[in-house]
Amino acid sequence: MERTSTKAAGMVRDVFAIRPLETRAEAEACAEMMAGTEPWITLRRDHEACLRVVLDEPRERYVAYDGGRIAGLLILNLRGAF
């Protein structure tokens, strides 16, 4: 989960590590991040509602790391809306 930099066309670009969600602690941190940002605030999704989504195993769940800290998450719902 090391952060690396690459140079392309004279620019420095940081590279994040993205990997599948593995632990309950990661799920809790991701749910906290979700509950504190839009659109989840406007939709009134609290920590528990966000945690249910993050822990929903049929979804593909990934965590983005910037060095040793969680920088974001990605949840793919492959089941569709219906």
C-alpha positions as CSV (number, residue, x, y, z in Angstrom):
1,M,0.0,0.0,0.0
2,E,2.9,2.3,-0.7
3,R,2.2,5.6,-2.4
4,T,4.3,6.1,-5.5
5,S,4.8,9.0,-7.9
6,T,5.2,8.7,-11.6
7,K,6.3,11.3,-14.1
8,A,4.5,11.6,-17.4
9,A,4.9,14.5,-19.8
10,G,6.7,16.6,-17.1
11,M,4.0,16.1,-14.5
12,V,4.2,14.2,-11.2
13,R,1.2,12.1,-10.5
14,D,0.4,10.2,-7.3
15,V,-0.8,6.7,-7.5
16,F,-3.2,5.3,-5.0
17,A,-3.5,1.7,-3.9
18,I,-6.9,0.2,-4.5
19,R,-7.8,-3.2,-3.1
20,P,-10.9,-5.1,-2.0
21,L,-12.4,-4.3,1.4
22,E,-11.1,-6.7,4.0
23,T,-11.8,-5.7,7.6
24,R,-14.7,-4.5,9.7
25,A,-12.5,-1.5,10.7
26,E,-12.2,-0.6,7.0
27,A,-16.0,-0.9,6.6
28,E,-16.6,1.3,9.7
29,A,-14.1,4.0,8.4
30,C,-15.8,3.9,4.9
31,A,-19.3,4.2,6.4
32,E,-18.1,7.2,8.5
33,M,-16.7,8.8,5.4
34,M,-19.9,8.3,3.4
35,A,-22.2,9.5,6.2
36,G,-20.2,12.8,6.5
37,T,-20.4,13.7,2.8
38,E,-22.9,14.5,0.0
39,P,-25.2,13.2,-1.2
40,W,-25.6,11.0,1.8
41,I,-26.1,14.0,4.2
42,T,-28.9,15.3,2.0
43,L,-30.4,11.8,1.7
44,R,-30.2,11.5,5.5
45,R,-28.2,8.3,5.4
46,D,-26.6,8.0,8.8
47,H,-23.6,5.9,9.8
48,E,-25.6,2.7,10.3
49,A,-27.4,3.0,6.9
50,C,-24.0,3.6,5.2
51,L,-22.5,0.7,7.1
52,R,-25.2,-1.7,5.9
53,V,-24.4,-0.7,2.3
54,V,-20.6,-1.1,2.8
55,L,-21.1,-4.5,4.5
56,D,-23.5,-5.8,1.8
57,E,-21.4,-8.7,0.5
58,P,-23.0,-9.3,-2.9
59,R,-21.7,-5.8,-3.9
60,E,-18.1,-5.4,-5.0
61,R,-16.4,-3.2,-2.4
62,Y,-13.0,-1.6,-2.8
63,V,-10.9,0.7,-0.6
64,A,-8.5,3.4,-1.9
65,Y,-5.4,4.0,0.2
66,D,-3.2,7.1,0.1
67,G,-0.2,5.9,2.0
68,G,-1.6,4.4,5.1
69,R,-4.9,6.2,5.2
70,I,-8.2,5.5,3.6
71,A,-8.8,8.1,0.8
72,G,-12.0,6.7,-0.6
73,L,-14.2,3.8,-1.5
74,L,-15.9,2.2,-4.5
75,I,-19.0,0.1,-4.3
76,L,-20.3,-1.7,-7.4
77,N,-23.8,-3.1,-7.3
78,L,-23.8,-5.7,-10.0
79,R,-27.3,-6.9,-9.2
80,G,-29.1,-3.9,-10.7
81,A,-31.9,-1.9,-9.3
82,F,-34.5,-4.7,-9.6
